[in-house]
């Protein structure tokens, strides 16, 4: 089984549970630093995530982020604190620029079959986190991993974020976590996007945050390398995905319960 190291955070299906956490999108440099401090003071080691551009918003009127250049500049300031950083890319041309400021390049779920994007991410040498598309089976995500690995880069993480279930709904098949782990790569469960209700709020997505922890517990009970959780200090005021974000004040106890469960499962 592969172990992937992002700074002081290790991702291994048999190792301690790792955490990827942060707001959906960069709202401002000040907000990024505030969220970093909130999460770090509560947990210690983690991977900070935030997007410089949300290119797949439901509405053209929705906030997308500060853009590639400014976003990467802000994310670089987080790495100065010794905290590893993740951000997503949407076009091959963004890969090298984004790689200058982050430890992990993320391939969005809707783009997980885009060969040129996967290869460009792989060529940077950075860790590549591939989100399994809502339309892709757990066994088929191996093809996306092979595209990254074709560059000689095997620093790959696979993330489950739910599958389309009719209109405006997602469902998580926990069997998929074990199927994805058969690739040998670390598997992460995205507990917040899995409770998203895509497009259910008309011009934006809705969500059911009350199910974040139940689904996270179920995933941890299966045995995974890490959890991906979008966290915001004021979800009701978030500029993107607030409906399915975990309120930051809930994070310490949430993480305490999840790591206890993870430890129990992995000692068997």
C-alpha positions in Angstrom: 0.0 0.0 0.0 1.3 3.5 -0.9 1.9 6.1 1.7 1.8 9.7 0.4 3.5 12.4 2.4 2.3 16.0 2.3 4.6 18.0 4.6 3.9 16.7 8.1 0.7 14.9 7.1 0.8 11.2 6.0 -1.9 9.5 3.9 -2.0 5.7 4.3 -5.0 3.4 4.3 -3.5 1.6 7.3 -2.1 4.6 9.1 -3.7 7.3 11.4 -6.5 9.3 9.9 -5.4 12.4 8.1 -7.4 15.6 7.6 -7.9 17.9 4.7 -9.9 21.0 5.8 -10.7 24.5 4.9 -13.2 26.8 3.2 -14.6 25.9 -0.2 -13.1 29.0 -1.9 -10.7 31.8 -1.0 -12.9 34.6 0.2 -10.0 36.9 1.2 -6.4 36.6 2.5 -7.6 37.6 6.0 -10.3 34.9 6.0 -7.8 32.3 4.8 -5.4 33.1 7.7 -8.3 33.2 10.2 -9.5 29.7 9.1 -5.9 28.4 9.2 -5.5 29.6 12.8 -8.9 28.2 13.8 -8.2 24.7 12.4 -4.6 24.6 13.5 -5.4 25.6 17.1 -8.1 22.9 17.3 -6.3 20.0 15.7 -2.6 20.4 15.0 -1.4 18.8 11.8 -3.7 19.0 8.8 -3.8 19.9 5.1 -5.4 23.3 4.4 -7.6 23.4 1.3 -9.2 26.3 -0.6 -10.0 27.0 -4.2 -8.7 30.0 -6.2 -11.5 29.5 -8.7 -14.8 27.7 -8.5 -15.3 27.1 -12.2 -18.3 24.9 -11.9 -20.7 27.1 -9.9 -24.4 26.6 -10.7 -25.0 30.2 -11.7 -22.8 32.6 -13.7 -23.6 35.2 -11.0 -22.1 33.1 -8.2 -18.7 34.1 -6.6 -15.8 32.1 -8.1 -12.8 33.3 -6.2 -9.8 35.6 -6.7 -8.3 33.8 -9.7 -5.2 31.8 -10.3 -2.4 34.4 -9.7 -3.8 36.1 -6.6 -5.1 32.8 -5.2 -1.8 31.1 -5.5 -0.1 34.1 -3.9 -2.5 33.8 -0.9 -2.0 30.0 -0.6 1.8 30.5 -0.6 1.4 32.5 2.6 -0.2 29.5 4.3 2.8 27.2 3.4 5.0 29.7 5.2 3.3 28.5 8.5 4.5 25.0 7.7 1.1 23.8 6.7 0.6 21.8 3.6 -1.9 23.1 1.1 -4.3 21.7 -1.5 -6.1 23.5 -4.3 -8.0 22.3 -7.4 -7.2 23.0 -11.0 -9.5 23.0 -14.0 -7.3 23.4 -17.0 -3.9 21.9 -17.9 -2.4 25.4 -18.2 -3.1 26.0 -14.5 -1.1 23.0 -13.2 2.5 24.4 -13.2 1.4 27.8 -11.8 -0.7 26.3 -9.0 2.0 23.7 -8.2 4.3 26.6 -7.2 2.1 27.4 -4.2 0.6 24.1 -3.0 1.6 20.5 -2.0 -1.5 18.8 -3.5 -3.2 19.5 -6.8 -6.8 18.3 -6.8 -8.7 17.1 -9.9 -12.4 18.1 -9.5 -14.9 15.3 -9.7 -16.5 16.6 -12.9 -13.1 16.6 -14.6 -11.7 13.2 -13.4 -11.7 11.7 -16.9 -9.9 14.7 -18.5 -6.6 13.1 -19.7 -4.7 16.3 -20.5 -5.6 17.7 -17.0 -4.5 14.5 -15.2 -1.3 14.3 -17.1 -0.4 18.0 -16.6 -1.0 17.6 -12.9 1.1 14.5 -12.8 4.0 16.1 -14.6 4.4 18.8 -11.9 5.6 16.1 -9.4 3.1 17.3 -6.8 0.7 15.0 -5.1 -2.5 14.6 -7.2 -5.8 14.1 -5.4 -8.4 12.7 -7.8 -12.0 13.2 -6.8 -14.1 10.3 -8.2 -16.8 11.7 -10.4 -20.4 11.3 -9.4 -20.8 9.4 -12.6 -17.8 7.0 -12.2 -17.9 3.6 -10.5 -15.3 2.9 -7.8 -13.5 0.4 -10.0 -13.2 2.7 -12.9 -11.4 5.5 -11.1 -8.2 3.4 -11.5 -8.1 4.6 -15.1 -7.7 8.2 -13.9 -4.9 7.1 -11.5 -3.1 5.4 -14.4 -3.2 8.6 -16.4 -1.3 10.4 -13.6 1.0 7.5 -13.0 1.9 7.4 -16.7 4.0 10.5 -16.0 6.1 8.6 -13.5 4.3 10.4 -10.6 2.8 7.8 -8.1 2.0 10.4 -5.4 -1.8 9.9 -5.9 -4.8 10.1 -3.6 -8.3 9.0 -4.5 -11.3 10.7 -3.0 -14.9 9.5 -2.8 -17.6 12.3 -2.8 -20.8 10.4 -3.5 -22.6 9.3 -6.6 -25.5 10.9 -8.4 -28.9 9.5 -7.3 -31.6 10.9 -9.4 -31.9 14.7 -9.5 -30.4 16.9 -6.8 -29.2 14.1 -4.7 -26.1 12.0 -3.9 -25.6 8.7 -2.2 -22.5 7.0 -0.9 -21.8 3.4 -1.4 -19.3 2.5 1.4 -18.2 -0.6 -0.5 -16.6 1.8 -3.0 -14.0 2.8 -0.4 -12.6 -0.7 -0.2 -12.8 -1.1 -4.0 -10.8 2.1 -4.5 -8.3 1.0 -1.9 -7.5 -2.1 -4.1 -5.6 0.3 -6.4 -3.0 0.6 -3.6 -3.4 4.3 -3.3 -4.6 6.2 -0.2 -8.4 6.7 -0.1 -10.0 9.8 1.3 -13.7 10.4 2.1 -15.2 13.8 1.3 -17.7 14.1 4.1 -19.1 17.5 3.1 -19.6 17.2 -0.6 -21.2 13.8 0.0 -24.1 15.6 1.8 -24.5 18.2 -1.0 -27.8 18.5 -2.8 -26.5 19.6 -6.3 -28.5 22.5 -7.7 -31.3 22.0 -5.1 -31.3 25.6 -4.1 -32.1 26.9 -7.6 -29.0 29.0 -8.5 -26.8 27.1 -6.0 -26.5 23.7 -4.3 -28.2 22.8 -1.1 -26.9 20.5 1.6 -27.7 18.4 4.6 -24.9 19.1 7.1 -26.5 17.1 9.8 -25.3 14.0 8.0 -21.6 15.0 7.7 -20.6 13.2 10.9 -22.8 10.0 10.4 -21.3 9.5 6.9 -17.8 10.3 8.2 -18.2 7.8 10.9 -19.3 5.1 8.4 -16.3 5.8 6.2 -13.9 5.7 9.1 -15.4 2.4 10.2 -14.6 1.0 6.8 -10.9 2.1 7.1 -9.6 5.0 5.1 -6.5 7.2 4.8 -8.2 10.5 5.4 -11.2 12.8 5.6 -11.9 15.8 3.5 -14.1 18.4 5.2 -15.0 21.9 4.1 -15.0 24.1 7.2 -16.2 27.6 7.6 -16.5 29.9 10.7 -19.9 31.2 9.4 -21.4 28.7 6.9 -24.5 30.8 6.5 -22.4 33.6 5.1 -20.0 31.5 3.1 -19.5 32.6 -0.5 -19.6 29.0 -1.8 -20.9 25.7 -0.5 -22.0 27.0 2.9 -25.0 24.7 2.8 -22.9 21.6 3.2 -19.9 23.0 5.2 -19.1 22.0 8.7 -19.2 24.8 11.2 -15.7 25.4 12.5 -16.8 25.4 16.2 -17.9 21.8 15.8 -14.6 20.6 14.3 -12.6 19.8 17.5 -15.2 17.3 18.9 -15.9 16.0 15.5 -12.3 15.2 14.9 -11.8 13.7 18.4 -14.7 11.3 17.8 -13.5 10.4 14.3 -9.9 9.7 15.3 -11.0 7.6 18.2 -13.1 5.5 15.8 -10.2 5.3 13.3 -7.8 4.1 16.0 -10.2 1.4 17.1 -10.8 0.1 13.6 -7.1 0.0 12.7 -6.0 -1.8 15.8 -7.9 -5.0 14.8 
